[in-house]
Amino acid sequence: MELTGIWSLAPIPALVGILLYIGLSIGRGWWVPKTSHEREIAAANKRGDEWKETALSTRTLNMELARQNTDLTEANKTAAEFFGTVLRDGGGKRVAQTNTPIT
């Protein structure tokens, strides 16, 4: 039987079959040339490498910031202990500060 004969018997199922074949071939990549596919895979790998480098540099920066925050916290503890001691012990003789010069 000829293709035209099948078409005349069932035009809607034939059209659906053609559309399914086109969808399947696009989905499976049968119409994509191998060189284009390899080019896209190489570009995706390059982007992945760039993202990895960015993530590593960000991790290094975050570690440095965490270290600095720890140092600042330790410095704050020292100041808090000092001022706590001064306030607890009365702070010695307090002198009022004014804007007038001492004569």
Contacts in CASP RR format, 6 or more apart in sequence:
PFRMAT RR
TARGET T0000
AUTHOR 0000-0000-0000
METHOD contacts of the structure
MODEL  1
MELTGIWSLAPIPALVGILLYIGLSIGRGWWVPKTSHEREIAAANKRGDE
WKETALSTRTLNMELARQNTDLTEANKTAAEFFGTVLRDGGGKRVAQTNT
PIT
6 14 0 8 1.000
7 14 0 8 1.000
25 31 0 8 1.000
29 37 0 8 1.000
86 92 0 8 1.000
END
